Amino acid sequence: MTRYSLLDLVPVVEGGTVAQSLANAADLARHAETLGFQRYWVAEHHGMRGIASAATAVVIAHVAAATSRIRVGAGGIMLPNHAPLVIAEQFGTLDALFPGRIDLGLGRAPGSDQRVARAMRRTLESDANAFPQDVMELQSYFADDGRTGIAATPGAGADVPLWILGSSTFGAQLAAALGLPYAFASHFAPDSLDAAIAIYRRDFRPSAQLARPHVMAGFNVFAADTDEEAELLASSQQQSFVALRTGNPRQLPPPVAGYRVGLGAQGASILDHVLQCSAVGSPDTVARQTAAFVERTGVDEVMVASAIYDHAARKRSLAITAEVMSGLTVPA
């Protein structure tokens, strides 16, 4: 059976609060745990009114404390924003608090715009190019191998699996060279998915962490009892994507019936491109679309993403998704 996990950006809905979003995150993670989801990840974004997971390590601690078995982690930490030693200490602390349950996915994107990057005292030109070295420095802190001359406390000896995240072939090459699991952001950047997976599998070198390639890919799922209801639920994220791509990011708006029909050519083109890797519909529809995605990619794990305005509807969507994934059959 293909594993399934959940990526939650901890959306702040229009008319809602950060406090409510964080409470919903804990509740959603508990729900995902009962449904058999492998892991629950949050992602680092800054300066965005509609996302409440900027303090990623803090949110992970909040969610891990609310659950008991599901793996909890970052999908991911944007490592160029941080000194590797600080991340080693943060995630070493999380591992000490929640042993054997913490994941650390690493990305090289800023998770912000130029203004926010400057506010974080970050230099985009130099930091992004140092990403492979930063990853290896972080590995050294966890391994406590003495190469840095510094003992990360907490952090040294922590059992925190590293993942490389990406939306291009760069991350695939790095993950393969270091023998780390690879997660592709196809839920919003699908263009290089097939090429990245092929490169990663072809060039993978076994490591102490991983003996064989492990690929996870992001996949949007909006599931409901009927196709029509699912299309309505999906319109909230569709509005958010159009707003973001046209330079007007916003909090997650309520759904709008017939939203796509009323879009102009520019908006429709944005959605057709960004949401290529998606399943929207009733259980039968979602099962067909998900099976086609897994058959096409051969991924080991599907990272489900979906921002749904109504919390109860989002939980129902996850329940349908889990049912679909547990019964998924893909032709050999």
C-alpha positions as CSV (number, residue, x, y, z in Angstrom):
1,M,0.0,0.0,0.0
2,T,1.2,3.5,-0.9
3,R,1.8,5.5,2.3
4,Y,-0.1,8.7,2.8
5,S,0.8,11.8,4.8
6,L,-0.6,15.3,5.4
7,L,0.9,18.7,4.7
8,D,-0.9,21.5,6.6
9,L,0.0,25.1,6.0
10,V,-2.1,26.0,9.1
11,P,-4.3,28.3,7.0
12,V,-5.9,31.4,8.6
13,V,-9.4,31.8,7.2
14,E,-11.0,35.1,6.5
15,G,-12.8,36.1,9.7
16,G,-10.7,33.7,11.8
17,T,-7.6,34.0,14.0
18,V,-4.2,32.5,14.3
19,A,-5.2,31.0,17.7
20,Q,-8.1,29.2,16.0
21,S,-5.9,28.0,13.2
22,L,-3.4,26.5,15.6
23,A,-6.2,24.8,17.5
24,N,-7.5,23.4,14.2
25,A,-4.0,22.1,13.4
26,A,-3.9,20.1,16.6
27,D,-7.4,18.7,16.0
28,L,-6.6,17.9,12.4
29,A,-3.4,16.0,13.4
30,R,-5.3,14.0,15.9
31,H,-7.9,13.2,13.2
32,A,-5.1,12.2,10.7
33,E,-3.5,10.0,13.3
34,T,-6.8,8.0,13.8
35,L,-7.1,7.7,10.0
36,G,-3.7,6.1,9.5
37,F,-1.8,9.0,8.0
38,Q,2.0,8.3,8.3
39,R,3.1,11.8,9.1
40,Y,1.9,15.4,9.6
41,W,4.1,18.2,8.3
42,V,3.9,22.0,8.5
43,A,5.9,24.4,6.3
44,E,7.9,27.6,7.0
45,H,6.4,30.7,5.4
46,H,6.9,34.3,6.5
47,G,5.0,37.5,6.1
48,M,1.8,35.8,4.8
49,R,-1.4,36.7,6.5
50,G,-3.1,33.5,5.5
51,I,-0.4,31.0,7.0
52,A,0.1,30.5,10.7
53,S,3.2,28.2,10.6
54,A,6.0,30.7,10.4
55,A,7.4,29.6,13.8
56,T,7.6,26.0,12.4
57,A,9.4,24.3,15.3
58,V,7.0,25.8,17.8
59,V,4.0,24.6,15.8
60,I,5.5,21.1,15.5
61,A,5.8,21.0,19.3
62,H,2.2,22.1,19.7
63,V,1.0,19.3,17.3
64,A,3.2,16.6,18.6
65,A,2.0,17.3,22.2
66,A,-1.6,16.9,20.9
67,T,-0.9,13.5,19.3
68,S,0.7,10.2,20.4
69,R,1.9,8.2,17.4
70,I,1.9,10.1,14.1
71,R,5.2,11.4,12.9
72,V,5.3,15.2,13.0
73,G,7.7,17.4,11.2
74,A,8.7,20.2,8.8
75,G,7.9,20.1,5.2
76,G,9.9,22.1,5.4
77,I,12.4,24.3,7.2
78,M,13.9,26.8,4.7
79,L,17.5,26.2,5.8
80,P,19.1,29.3,4.2
81,N,17.0,31.3,6.6
82,H,18.8,29.8,9.6
83,A,22.1,28.8,11.0
84,P,22.3,25.0,10.9
85,L,23.4,24.9,14.5
86,V,20.1,26.6,15.6
87,I,18.1,24.1,13.6
88,A,20.0,21.2,15.2
89,E,19.2,22.6,18.6
90,Q,15.5,23.2,17.8
91,F,15.0,19.7,16.3
92,G,17.2,18.0,18.9
93,T,14.9,19.5,21.5
94,L,11.9,18.3,19.6
95,D,13.4,14.8,19.4
96,A,14.1,14.8,23.2
97,L,10.5,15.8,23.9
98,F,8.9,13.4,21.3
99,P,11.5,10.7,20.6
100,G,11.2,8.8,17.4
101,R,8.4,11.0,16.0
102,I,10.1,14.0,14.5
103,D,11.0,14.6,10.8
104,L,13.0,17.4,9.3
105,G,12.4,18.3,5.7
106,L,14.8,20.9,4.3
107,G,14.3,23.4,1.5
108,R,16.4,26.1,-0.1
109,A,13.6,28.5,-1.1
110,P,13.2,31.6,0.9
111,G,9.6,31.1,2.0
112,S,9.2,34.8,1.7
113,D,9.7,37.8,-0.6
114,Q,12.7,40.1,-0.8
115,R,11.3,42.5,1.8
116,V,10.7,39.7,4.3
117,A,14.1,38.2,3.5
118,R,15.8,41.5,4.4
119,A,13.8,41.7,7.6
120,M,15.2,38.2,8.5
121,R,18.7,39.5,7.9
122,R,19.0,37.1,5.0
123,T,21.2,37.4,1.9
124,L,19.5,35.5,-0.9
125,E,22.4,35.4,-3.4
126,S,24.9,33.7,-1.0
127,D,22.7,31.7,1.3
128,A,20.8,29.7,-1.4
129,N,24.1,28.6,-3.0
130,A,25.4,27.3,0.4
131,F,22.4,24.9,0.8
132,P,24.3,21.6,0.2
133,Q,27.0,22.7,2.7
134,D,24.4,23.7,5.2
135,V,22.7,20.3,5.0
136,M,26.0,18.5,5.6
137,E,26.8,20.8,8.5
138,L,23.4,19.9,10.0
139,Q,24.1,16.2,9.5
140,S,27.3,16.6,11.3
141,Y,25.7,18.2,14.4
142,F,23.2,15.3,14.6
143,A,25.9,12.7,14.1
144,D,28.1,14.4,16.7
145,D,31.1,13.4,14.6
146,G,33.3,16.3,15.7
147,R,33.7,17.8,12.2
148,T,32.4,21.2,13.2
149,G,34.2,21.3,16.5
150,I,30.9,22.1,18.2
151,A,28.6,19.8,20.2
152,A,25.0,20.7,19.5
153,T,23.1,20.5,22.8
154,P,20.4,19.5,22.3
155,G,21.0,17.9,18.9
156,A,24.0,15.7,19.2
157,G,22.9,12.1,18.6
158,A,19.3,13.1,17.9
159,D,17.2,10.6,15.8
160,V,15.8,13.1,13.3
161,P,15.5,11.8,9.8
162,L,16.4,14.4,7.2
163,W,14.5,14.9,3.9
164,I,15.4,17.0,0.9
165,L,12.5,19.0,-0.5
166,G,12.3,20.5,-4.0
167,S,10.4,21.8,-6.9
168,S,13.2,21.3,-9.5
169,T,15.9,18.8,-10.3
170,F,18.4,20.5,-8.0
171,G,16.9,18.9,-4.8
172,A,16.6,15.6,-6.6
173,Q,20.3,15.6,-7.3
174,L,21.3,16.6,-3.8
175,A,19.0,14.0,-2.2
176,A,20.4,11.3,-4.4
177,A,24.0,12.3,-3.7
178,L,23.4,12.3,0.1
179,G,21.2,9.2,0.2
180,L,18.3,11.0,1.7
181,P,14.5,10.7,1.1
182,Y,13.1,13.2,-1.4
183,A,9.8,15.1,-1.4
184,F,8.7,17.0,-4.5
185,A,6.3,20.0,-4.2
186,S,4.1,18.9,-7.1
187,H,1.0,20.2,-5.3
188,F,1.9,23.7,-6.4
189,A,5.0,23.3,-8.8
190,P,4.4,20.3,-10.9
191,D,6.5,21.1,-14.0
192,S,9.7,19.1,-13.1
193,L,8.1,16.2,-11.2
194,D,8.8,13.4,-13.6
195,A,12.3,14.5,-14.4
196,A,13.2,15.0,-10.8
197,I,12.0,11.6,-9.7
198,A,13.9,9.9,-12.6
199,I,17.1,11.7,-11.6
200,Y,16.7,10.9,-8.0
201,R,16.1,7.2,-8.6
202,R,18.9,6.9,-11.2
203,D,21.6,8.6,-9.1
204,F,20.6,7.5,-5.6
205,R,23.5,6.4,-3.4
206,P,22.7,4.4,-0.3
207,S,23.5,6.0,3.1
208,A,23.4,5.3,6.8
209,Q,19.9,6.8,6.8
210,L,18.4,5.2,3.7
211,A,19.3,2.0,1.8
212,R,17.1,2.6,-1.3
213,P,15.3,5.6,-2.8
214,H,12.2,6.9,-1.2
215,V,10.0,9.4,-3.1
216,M,7.1,11.4,-1.7
217,A,5.1,13.8,-3.9
218,G,2.6,16.5,-3.0
219,F,-0.9,16.0,-4.2
220,N,-4.0,18.2,-3.6
221,V,-7.1,16.3,-2.5
222,F,-10.5,17.9,-2.1
223,A,-12.9,15.1,-1.4
224,A,-16.6,15.2,-0.5
225,D,-19.7,13.1,-0.8
226,T,-20.4,14.5,-4.3
227,D,-18.3,16.0,-7.1
228,E,-20.3,19.2,-6.9
229,E,-19.6,19.6,-3.2
230,A,-15.9,18.9,-3.6
231,E,-15.6,21.5,-6.4
232,L,-17.2,24.0,-4.1
233,L,-14.7,23.2,-1.3
234,A,-11.8,23.5,-3.7
235,S,-12.7,27.0,-4.7
236,S,-11.2,28.5,-1.5
237,Q,-7.7,27.3,-2.4
238,Q,-8.3,28.2,-6.0
239,Q,-9.0,31.8,-5.0
240,S,-5.9,31.8,-2.8
241,F,-3.7,30.6,-5.6
242,V,-4.9,33.1,-8.0
243,A,-4.5,35.9,-5.4
244,L,-1.0,34.8,-4.6
245,R,0.1,34.5,-8.2
246,T,-1.3,37.9,-9.1
247,G,0.5,39.6,-6.2
248,N,-2.4,39.9,-3.8
249,P,-2.0,37.2,-1.1
250,R,-4.9,36.9,1.3
251,Q,-6.3,34.8,4.1
252,L,-8.2,31.7,3.0
253,P,-11.6,32.9,1.6
254,P,-14.9,31.1,1.9
255,P,-15.9,28.9,-1.1
256,V,-17.6,30.5,-4.1
257,A,-20.0,28.4,-6.2
258,G,-19.0,28.4,-9.9
259,Y,-15.7,30.2,-9.2
260,R,-13.7,28.7,-12.0
261,V,-16.5,29.4,-14.5
262,G,-16.3,33.1,-13.8
263,L,-12.5,33.3,-14.1
264,G,-10.9,35.1,-16.9
265,A,-8.3,33.5,-19.2
266,Q,-5.4,34.5,-16.9
267,G,-6.9,33.1,-13.8
268,A,-8.0,29.9,-15.5
269,S,-4.5,29.4,-16.9
270,I,-2.9,29.8,-13.4
271,L,-5.2,27.2,-12.0
272,D,-4.8,24.8,-14.9
273,H,-1.1,24.9,-14.4
274,V,-0.6,25.0,-10.6
275,L,-3.2,22.4,-9.8
276,Q,-2.2,19.7,-12.3
277,C,-1.5,17.2,-9.5
278,S,-4.9,17.2,-7.8
279,A,-8.0,15.1,-7.1
280,V,-11.3,16.8,-6.7
281,G,-14.6,15.0,-6.3
282,S,-16.6,12.2,-4.7
283,P,-14.8,9.1,-3.3
284,D,-15.0,7.3,-6.7
285,T,-13.6,10.3,-8.5
286,V,-10.8,10.9,-6.0
287,A,-9.9,7.2,-6.2
288,R,-9.5,7.3,-10.0
289,Q,-7.5,10.5,-10.0
290,T,-5.3,9.4,-7.1
291,A,-4.6,6.0,-8.6
292,A,-3.6,7.6,-11.9
293,F,-1.2,9.9,-10.1
294,V,0.4,7.0,-8.2
295,E,0.6,4.9,-11.3
296,R,2.3,7.7,-13.3
297,T,4.9,8.5,-10.7
298,G,5.4,5.3,-8.7
299,V,5.8,7.3,-5.6
300,D,6.4,5.6,-2.3
301,E,4.3,8.1,-0.4
302,V,1.6,10.7,-1.2
303,M,1.8,14.0,0.7
304,V,-1.8,15.2,0.8
305,A,-2.4,19.0,0.7
306,S,-5.6,20.8,0.8
307,A,-6.8,24.1,2.3
308,I,-10.5,23.9,3.0
309,Y,-12.4,26.8,4.6
310,D,-14.7,24.8,6.8
311,H,-12.8,22.7,9.4
312,A,-15.5,20.0,9.6
313,A,-15.5,19.7,5.8
314,R,-11.7,19.4,5.8
315,K,-11.8,16.5,8.3
316,R,-14.4,14.8,6.2
317,S,-12.1,15.2,3.1
318,L,-9.3,13.6,5.0
319,A,-11.5,10.7,6.0
320,I,-12.4,10.1,2.4
321,T,-8.8,10.4,1.4
322,A,-7.7,7.8,3.9
323,E,-10.4,5.4,2.8
324,V,-9.2,5.9,-0.8
325,M,-5.6,5.4,0.0
326,S,-6.1,2.4,2.1
327,G,-8.0,0.7,-0.8
328,L,-5.7,2.0,-3.5
329,T,-4.7,-0.6,-6.2
330,V,-2.3,0.5,-8.9
331,P,-1.6,-1.8,-11.9
332,A,1.8,-3.3,-11.9
